[in-house]
Amino acid sequence: MTVTVFTKPRCPQCEATKRQLKRQGIAFETVDLTENPSTLEQITQAGFRQAPVVITPDASWSGYRPDLIKQLAAGAVKISADANTQQTVLA
């Protein structure tokens, strides 16, 4: 499973998300949005307005969401069919 965390420097929610992913044993890649302006533009156009943005094969969300991280570890997070809302649906 590929998990990507889009972060920015000095972001407490980003650090908390990475700590929780590690605690749950979930491997992830980190992308610093300040070093990738085109990626930041894509993330913003997709409707995300806060960091971190977490993208998995089946879900996406923004902000520190320990509840979703725990459910991701349990395999119970799926994205809704309406990609325009960026809403995460819990299975």
N, CA, C and O atoms as CSV, one atom per row, in Angstrom:
chain,resi,resn,atom,element,x,y,z
A,1,MET,N,N,0.851,-1.171,0.000
A,1,MET,CA,C,0.000,0.000,0.000
A,1,MET,C,C,0.899,1.236,0.000
A,1,MET,O,O,1.826,1.347,0.802
A,2,THR,N,N,0.609,2.151,-0.904
A,2,THR,CA,C,1.361,3.399,-0.981
A,2,THR,C,C,0.586,4.497,-0.267
A,2,THR,O,O,-0.568,4.772,-0.597
A,3,VAL,N,N,1.223,5.114,0.703
A,3,VAL,CA,C,0.644,6.244,1.430
A,3,VAL,C,C,1.599,7.418,1.247
A,3,VAL,O,O,2.800,7.301,1.489
A,4,THR,N,N,1.049,8.550,0.816
A,4,THR,CA,C,1.849,9.749,0.648
A,4,THR,C,C,1.295,10.837,1.545
A,4,THR,O,O,0.087,11.073,1.586
A,5,VAL,N,N,2.195,11.499,2.265
A,5,VAL,CA,C,1.816,12.603,3.145
A,5,VAL,C,C,2.437,13.872,2.574
A,5,VAL,O,O,3.659,14.006,2.508
A,6,PHE,N,N,1.584,14.790,2.167
A,6,PHE,CA,C,2.029,16.079,1.647
A,6,PHE,C,C,2.077,17.050,2.820
A,6,PHE,O,O,1.067,17.294,3.481
A,7,THR,N,N,3.260,17.600,3.069
A,7,THR,CA,C,3.495,18.384,4.276
A,7,THR,C,C,4.032,19.772,3.937
A,7,THR,O,O,4.269,20.109,2.777
A,8,LYS,N,N,4.212,20.555,4.983
A,8,LYS,CA,C,4.914,21.830,4.877
A,8,LYS,C,C,5.757,21.979,6.144
A,8,LYS,O,O,5.479,21.327,7.151
A,9,PRO,N,N,6.776,22.823,6.104
A,9,PRO,CA,C,7.647,22.982,7.273
A,9,PRO,C,C,6.909,23.598,8.464
A,9,PRO,O,O,5.941,24.341,8.300
A,10,ARG,N,N,7.384,23.276,9.643
A,10,ARG,CA,C,6.847,23.831,10.894
A,10,ARG,C,C,5.329,23.652,10.997
A,10,ARG,O,O,4.604,24.581,11.352
A,11,CYS,N,N,4.873,22.460,10.687
A,11,CYS,CA,C,3.442,22.140,10.684
A,11,CYS,C,C,3.181,21.089,11.767
A,11,CYS,O,O,3.478,19.913,11.560
A,12,PRO,N,N,2.630,21.493,12.919
A,12,PRO,CA,C,2.388,20.534,13.999
A,12,PRO,C,C,1.465,19.379,13.592
A,12,PRO,O,O,1.673,18.241,14.012
A,13,GLN,N,N,0.452,19.669,12.777
A,13,GLN,CA,C,-0.467,18.614,12.337
A,13,GLN,C,C,0.250,17.618,11.426
A,13,GLN,O,O,-0.034,16.421,11.448
A,14,CYS,N,N,1.189,18.136,10.622
A,14,CYS,CA,C,1.969,17.254,9.750
A,14,CYS,C,C,2.832,16.302,10.579
A,14,CYS,O,O,2.877,15.100,10.319
A,15,GLU,N,N,3.510,16.855,11.573
A,15,GLU,CA,C,4.360,16.031,12.432
A,15,GLU,C,C,3.533,15.006,13.202
A,15,GLU,O,O,3.948,13.854,13.338
A,16,ALA,N,N,2.382,15.406,13.701
A,16,ALA,CA,C,1.510,14.479,14.439
A,16,ALA,C,C,1.024,13.359,13.523
A,16,ALA,O,O,0.940,12.206,13.943
A,17,THR,N,N,0.708,13.692,12.283
A,17,THR,CA,C,0.259,12.675,11.327
A,17,THR,C,C,1.367,11.671,11.067
A,17,THR,O,O,1.122,10.464,11.069
A,18,LYS,N,N,2.582,12.152,10.843
A,18,LYS,CA,C,3.697,11.235,10.588
A,18,LYS,C,C,3.982,10.356,11.806
A,18,LYS,O,O,4.254,9.163,11.663
A,19,ARG,N,N,3.921,10.940,12.992
A,19,ARG,CA,C,4.129,10.128,14.216
A,19,ARG,C,C,3.069,9.038,14.337
A,19,ARG,O,O,3.390,7.894,14.661
A,20,GLN,N,N,1.809,9.385,14.079
A,20,GLN,CA,C,0.724,8.406,14.208
A,20,GLN,C,C,0.851,7.311,13.149
A,20,GLN,O,O,0.607,6.141,13.445
A,21,LEU,N,N,1.225,7.667,11.937
A,21,LEU,CA,C,1.434,6.649,10.904
A,21,LEU,C,C,2.532,5.682,11.331
A,21,LEU,O,O,2.381,4.469,11.189
A,22,LYS,N,N,3.638,6.214,11.853
A,22,LYS,CA,C,4.720,5.353,12.340
A,22,LYS,C,C,4.248,4.472,13.485
A,22,LYS,O,O,4.554,3.280,13.524
A,23,ARG,N,N,3.507,5.052,14.411
A,23,ARG,CA,C,2.995,4.309,15.567
A,23,ARG,C,C,2.106,3.151,15.126
A,23,ARG,O,O,2.106,2.088,15.745
A,24,GLN,N,N,1.349,3.365,14.049
A,24,GLN,CA,C,0.451,2.320,13.546
A,24,GLN,C,C,1.158,1.349,12.599
A,24,GLN,O,O,0.545,0.401,12.110
A,25,GLY,N,N,2.443,1.585,12.342
A,25,GLY,CA,C,3.209,0.688,11.479
A,25,GLY,C,C,2.911,0.845,10.003
A,25,GLY,O,O,3.079,-0.100,9.232
A,26,ILE,N,N,2.467,2.032,9.595
A,26,ILE,CA,C,2.124,2.287,8.199
A,26,ILE,C,C,3.306,2.988,7.529
A,26,ILE,O,O,3.718,4.069,7.950
A,27,ALA,N,N,3.842,2.362,6.487
A,27,ALA,CA,C,4.922,2.983,5.726
A,27,ALA,C,C,4.347,4.107,4.879
A,27,ALA,O,O,3.230,4.002,4.373
A,28,PHE,N,N,5.111,5.184,4.726
A,28,PHE,CA,C,4.624,6.320,3.946
A,28,PHE,C,C,5.780,7.085,3.345
A,28,PHE,O,O,6.920,6.993,3.798
A,29,GLU,N,N,5.455,7.846,2.310
A,29,GLU,CA,C,6.393,8.764,1.684
A,29,GLU,C,C,5.968,10.171,2.057
A,29,GLU,O,O,4.781,10.427,2.262
A,30,THR,N,N,6.926,11.090,2.148
A,30,THR,CA,C,6.627,12.478,2.485
A,30,THR,C,C,7.024,13.372,1.327
A,30,THR,O,O,8.097,13.212,0.745
A,31,VAL,N,N,6.147,14.323,0.992
A,31,VAL,CA,C,6.431,15.315,-0.033
A,31,VAL,C,C,6.262,16.689,0.606
A,31,VAL,O,O,5.191,17.019,1.116
A,32,ASP,N,N,7.324,17.486,0.575
A,32,ASP,CA,C,7.282,18.845,1.107
A,32,ASP,C,C,6.689,19.749,0.031
A,32,ASP,O,O,7.292,19.943,-1.024
A,33,LEU,N,N,5.519,20.296,0.298
A,33,LEU,CA,C,4.823,21.111,-0.693
A,33,LEU,C,C,5.551,22.412,-1.004
A,33,LEU,O,O,5.369,22.969,-2.087
A,34,THR,N,N,6.371,22.908,-0.083
A,34,THR,CA,C,7.106,24.143,-0.361
A,34,THR,C,C,8.221,23.909,-1.378
A,34,THR,O,O,8.701,24.854,-2.003
A,35,GLU,N,N,8.632,22.658,-1.542
A,35,GLU,CA,C,9.662,22.324,-2.522
A,35,GLU,C,C,9.064,21.829,-3.838
A,35,GLU,O,O,9.794,21.558,-4.792
A,36,ASN,N,N,7.741,21.712,-3.886
A,36,ASN,CA,C,7.055,21.193,-5.061
A,36,ASN,C,C,5.848,22.066,-5.395
A,36,ASN,O,O,4.714,21.660,-5.143
A,37,PRO,N,N,6.069,23.260,-5.959
A,37,PRO,CA,C,4.955,24.174,-6.211
A,37,PRO,C,C,3.892,23.618,-7.150
A,37,PRO,O,O,2.712,23.926,-6.987
A,38,SER,N,N,4.281,22.810,-8.121
A,38,SER,CA,C,3.278,22.257,-9.028
A,38,SER,C,C,2.388,21.248,-8.298
A,38,SER,O,O,1.192,21.157,-8.573
A,39,THR,N,N,2.971,20.501,-7.378
A,39,THR,CA,C,2.183,19.562,-6.576
A,39,THR,C,C,1.247,20.326,-5.655
A,39,THR,O,O,0.091,19.937,-5.488
A,40,LEU,N,N,1.730,21.413,-5.051
A,40,LEU,CA,C,0.873,22.257,-4.214
A,40,LEU,C,C,-0.311,22.769,-5.016
A,40,LEU,O,O,-1.437,22.784,-4.518
A,41,GLU,N,N,-0.074,23.186,-6.240
A,41,GLU,CA,C,-1.161,23.676,-7.088
A,41,GLU,C,C,-2.187,22.572,-7.356
A,41,GLU,O,O,-3.392,22.818,-7.308
A,42,GLN,N,N,-1.709,21.359,-7.638
A,42,GLN,CA,C,-2.615,20.229,-7.886
A,42,GLN,C,C,-3.433,19.902,-6.643
A,42,GLN,O,O,-4.637,19.660,-6.736
A,43,ILE,N,N,-2.790,19.896,-5.490
A,43,ILE,CA,C,-3.477,19.596,-4.231
A,43,ILE,C,C,-4.548,20.650,-3.963
A,43,ILE,O,O,-5.663,20.322,-3.556
A,44,THR,N,N,-4.205,21.911,-4.193
A,44,THR,CA,C,-5.153,23.005,-3.978
A,44,THR,C,C,-6.318,22.896,-4.952
A,44,THR,O,O,-7.471,23.074,-4.557
A,45,GLN,N,N,-6.035,22.606,-6.217
A,45,GLN,CA,C,-7.098,22.457,-7.215
A,45,GLN,C,C,-8.008,21.284,-6.894
A,45,GLN,O,O,-9.180,21.287,-7.269
A,46,ALA,N,N,-7.481,20.289,-6.209
A,46,ALA,CA,C,-8.291,19.135,-5.816
A,46,ALA,C,C,-9.207,19.452,-4.638
A,46,ALA,O,O,-10.046,18.634,-4.259
A,47,GLY,N,N,-9.043,20.649,-4.056
A,47,GLY,CA,C,-9.944,21.069,-2.988
A,47,GLY,C,C,-9.379,20.999,-1.587
A,47,GLY,O,O,-10.074,21.322,-0.623
A,48,PHE,N,N,-8.138,20.585,-1.457
A,48,PHE,CA,C,-7.539,20.510,-0.132
A,48,PHE,C,C,-7.068,21.894,0.288
A,48,PHE,O,O,-6.452,22.611,-0.501
A,49,ARG,N,N,-7.358,22.271,1.534
A,49,ARG,CA,C,-7.046,23.613,2.000
A,49,ARG,C,C,-6.150,23.645,3.231
A,49,ARG,O,O,-5.806,24.728,3.705
A,50,GLN,N,N,-5.763,22.491,3.758
A,50,GLN,CA,C,-4.878,22.483,4.914
A,50,GLN,C,C,-3.935,21.298,4.832
A,50,GLN,O,O,-4.228,20.282,4.201
A,51,ALA,N,N,-2.801,21.454,5.483
A,51,ALA,CA,C,-1.814,20.381,5.548
A,51,ALA,C,C,-1.949,19.685,6.890
A,51,ALA,O,O,-2.394,20.279,7.872
A,52,PRO,N,N,-1.565,18.438,6.920
A,52,PRO,CA,C,-1.085,17.625,5.820
A,52,PRO,C,C,-2.234,17.117,4.963
A,52,PRO,O,O,-3.393,17.127,5.377
A,53,VAL,N,N,-1.888,16.675,3.766
A,53,VAL,CA,C,-2.828,15.951,2.915
A,53,VAL,C,C,-2.301,14.532,2.826
A,53,VAL,O,O,-1.145,14.306,2.469
A,54,VAL,N,N,-3.153,13.587,3.152
A,54,VAL,CA,C,-2.775,12.170,3.126
A,54,VAL,C,C,-3.521,11.512,1.969
A,54,VAL,O,O,-4.744,11.611,1.865
A,55,ILE,N,N,-2.772,10.845,1.107
A,55,ILE,CA,C,-3.343,10.139,-0.036
A,55,ILE,C,C,-2.970,8.667,0.090
A,55,ILE,O,O,-1.796,8.324,0.232
A,56,THR,N,N,-3.978,7.801,0.037
A,56,THR,CA,C,-3.765,6.357,0.050
A,56,THR,C,C,-4.413,5.789,-1.211
A,56,THR,O,O,-5.069,6.533,-1.941
A,57,PRO,N,N,-4.253,4.510,-1.485
A,57,PRO,CA,C,-4.910,3.950,-2.666
A,57,PRO,C,C,-6.442,4.085,-2.620
A,57,PRO,O,O,-7.081,4.169,-3.669
A,58,ASP,N,N,-7.032,4.107,-1.427
A,58,ASP,CA,C,-8.484,4.104,-1.306
A,58,ASP,C,C,-9.070,5.322,-0.609
A,58,ASP,O,O,-10.290,5.409,-0.470
A,59,ALA,N,N,-8.247,6.261,-0.165
A,59,ALA,CA,C,-8.776,7.386,0.615
A,59,ALA,C,C,-7.868,8.598,0.502
A,59,ALA,O,O,-6.705,8.493,0.110
A,60,SER,N,N,-8.420,9.744,0.852
A,60,SER,CA,C,-7.624,10.964,0.951
A,60,SER,C,C,-8.295,11.889,1.948
A,60,SER,O,O,-9.521,11.946,2.038
A,61,TRP,N,N,-7.469,12.614,2.699
A,61,TRP,CA,C,-8.002,13.575,3.654
A,61,TRP,C,C,-6.943,14.607,3.973
A,61,TRP,O,O,-5.769,14.436,3.642
A,62,SER,N,N,-7.366,15.679,4.618
A,62,SER,CA,C,-6.413,16.695,5.052
A,62,SER,C,C,-6.563,16.904,6.548
A,62,SER,O,O,-7.607,16.625,7.139
A,63,GLY,N,N,-5.485,17.406,7.142
A,63,GLY,CA,C,-5.473,17.632,8.580
A,63,GLY,C,C,-5.031,16.397,9.340
A,63,GLY,O,O,-4.854,15.322,8.769
A,64,TYR,N,N,-4.859,16.574,10.629
A,64,TYR,CA,C,-4.462,15.460,11.502
A,64,TYR,C,C,-5.699,14.664,11.845
A,64,TYR,O,O,-6.590,15.168,12.528
A,65,ARG,N,N,-5.770,13.414,11.377
A,65,ARG,CA,C,-6.934,12.556,11.579
A,65,ARG,C,C,-6.500,11.208,12.149
A,65,ARG,O,O,-6.418,10.223,11.416
A,66,PRO,N,N,-6.220,11.158,13.456
A,66,PRO,CA,C,-5.789,9.883,14.038
A,66,PRO,C,C,-6.840,8.792,13.891
A,66,PRO,O,O,-6.498,7.612,13.807
A,67,ASP,N,N,-8.113,9.171,13.859
A,67,ASP,CA,C,-9.171,8.177,13.676
A,67,ASP,C,C,-9.049,7.492,12.316
A,67,ASP,O,O,-9.197,6.274,12.221
A,68,LEU,N,N,-8.780,8.266,11.267
A,68,LEU,CA,C,-8.646,7.679,9.936
A,68,LEU,C,C,-7.347,6.895,9.802
A,68,LEU,O,O,-7.300,5.886,9.098
A,69,ILE,N,N,-6.301,7.349,10.466
A,69,ILE,CA,C,-5.040,6.615,10.425
A,69,ILE,C,C,-5.205,5.243,11.078
A,69,ILE,O,O,-4.706,4.244,10.561
A,70,LYS,N,N,-5.896,5.195,12.200
A,70,LYS,CA,C,-6.142,3.901,12.859
A,70,LYS,C,C,-6.992,3.002,11.979
A,70,LYS,O,O,-6.746,1.799,11.898
A,71,GLN,N,N,-7.991,3.575,11.321
A,71,GLN,CA,C,-8.826,2.766,10.429
A,71,GLN,C,C,-8.053,2.336,9.192
A,71,GLN,O,O,-8.280,1.246,8.667
A,72,LEU,N,N,-7.142,3.183,8.722
A,72,LEU,CA,C,-6.285,2.799,7.608
A,72,LEU,C,C,-5.433,1.591,8.000
A,72,LEU,O,O,-5.267,0.659,7.213
A,73,ALA,N,N,-4.901,1.613,9.206
A,73,ALA,CA,C,-4.104,0.487,9.691
A,73,ALA,C,C,-4.928,-0.792,9.761
A,73,ALA,O,O,-4.412,-1.893,9.568
A,74,ALA,N,N,-6.222,-0.626,10.043
A,74,ALA,CA,C,-7.113,-1.787,10.122
A,74,ALA,C,C,-7.697,-2.151,8.758
A,74,ALA,O,O,-8.411,-3.146,8.632
A,75,GLY,N,N,-7.394,-1.345,7.735
A,75,GLY,CA,C,-7.898,-1.629,6.394
A,75,GLY,C,C,-9.333,-1.230,6.185
A,75,GLY,O,O,-10.013,-1.824,5.349
A,76,ALA,N,N,-9.830,-0.230,6.923
A,76,ALA,CA,C,-11.254,0.094,6.877
A,76,ALA,C,C,-11.571,1.480,6.316
A,76,ALA,O,O,-12.666,1.990,6.555
A,77,VAL,N,N,-10.649,2.107,5.577
A,77,VAL,CA,C,-10.906,3.443,5.042
A,77,VAL,C,C,-11.054,3.347,3.530
A,77,VAL,O,O,-10.207,2.765,2.853
A,78,LYS,N,N,-12.134,3.921,3.002
A,78,LYS,CA,C,-12.359,3.966,1.557
A,78,LYS,C,C,-12.836,5.356,1.181
A,78,LYS,O,O,-13.529,6.022,1.951
A,79,ILE,N,N,-12.453,5.785,-0.021
A,79,ILE,CA,C,-12.862,7.118,-0.489
A,79,ILE,C,C,-14.266,7.061,-1.060
A,79,ILE,O,O,-14.678,6.038,-1.607
A,80,SER,N,N,-14.992,8.145,-0.935
A,80,SER,CA,C,-16.328,8.212,-1.505
A,80,SER,C,C,-16.240,8.280,-3.023
A,80,SER,O,O,-15.177,8.569,-3.573
A,81,ALA,N,N,-17.344,8.018,-3.695
A,81,ALA,CA,C,-17.385,8.054,-5.154
A,81,ALA,C,C,-17.316,9.479,-5.684
A,81,ALA,O,O,-16.925,9.685,-6.833
A,82,ASP,N,N,-17.683,10.457,-4.883
A,82,ASP,CA,C,-17.707,11.852,-5.315
A,82,ASP,C,C,-16.359,12.494,-5.032
A,82,ASP,O,O,-16.140,13.030,-3.946
A,83,ALA,N,N,-15.457,12.444,-6.001
A,83,ALA,CA,C,-14.101,12.960,-5.797
A,83,ALA,C,C,-14.080,14.471,-5.629
A,83,ALA,O,O,-13.116,15.007,-5.082
A,84,ASN,N,N,-15.109,15.171,-6.080
A,84,ASN,CA,C,-15.124,16.624,-5.960
A,84,ASN,C,C,-15.236,17.085,-4.521
A,84,ASN,O,O,-14.794,18.188,-4.200
A,85,THR,N,N,-15.810,16.280,-3.648
A,85,THR,CA,C,-15.974,16.696,-2.253
A,85,THR,C,C,-14.785,16.309,-1.402
A,85,THR,O,O,-14.645,16.814,-0.288
A,86,GLN,N,N,-13.921,15.426,-1.890
A,86,GLN,CA,C,-12.775,14.940,-1.126
A,86,GLN,C,C,-13.232,14.404,0.241
A,86,GLN,O,O,-12.530,14.549,1.242
A,87,GLN,N,N,-14.376,13.805,0.263
A,87,GLN,CA,C,-14.938,13.283,1.495
A,87,GLN,C,C,-14.475,11.852,1.707
A,87,GLN,O,O,-14.483,11.052,0.771
A,88,THR,N,N,-14.085,11.533,2.886
A,88,THR,CA,C,-13.658,10.186,3.206
A,88,THR,C,C,-14.820,9.438,3.836
A,88,THR,O,O,-15.478,9.944,4.745
A,89,VAL,N,N,-15.063,8.254,3.356
A,89,VAL,CA,C,-16.140,7.416,3.875
A,89,VAL,C,C,-15.525,6.266,4.646
A,89,VAL,O,O,-14.622,5.595,4.147
A,90,LEU,N,N,-15.992,6.039,5.824
A,90,LEU,CA,C,-15.465,4.956,6.633
A,90,LEU,C,C,-16.259,3.691,6.373
A,90,LEU,O,O,-17.489,3.697,6.409
A,91,ALA,N,N,-15.555,2.625,6.116
A,91,ALA,CA,C,-16.216,1.351,5.822
A,91,ALA,C,C,-16.719,0.703,7.090
A,91,ALA,O,O,-17.304,-0.378,7.041
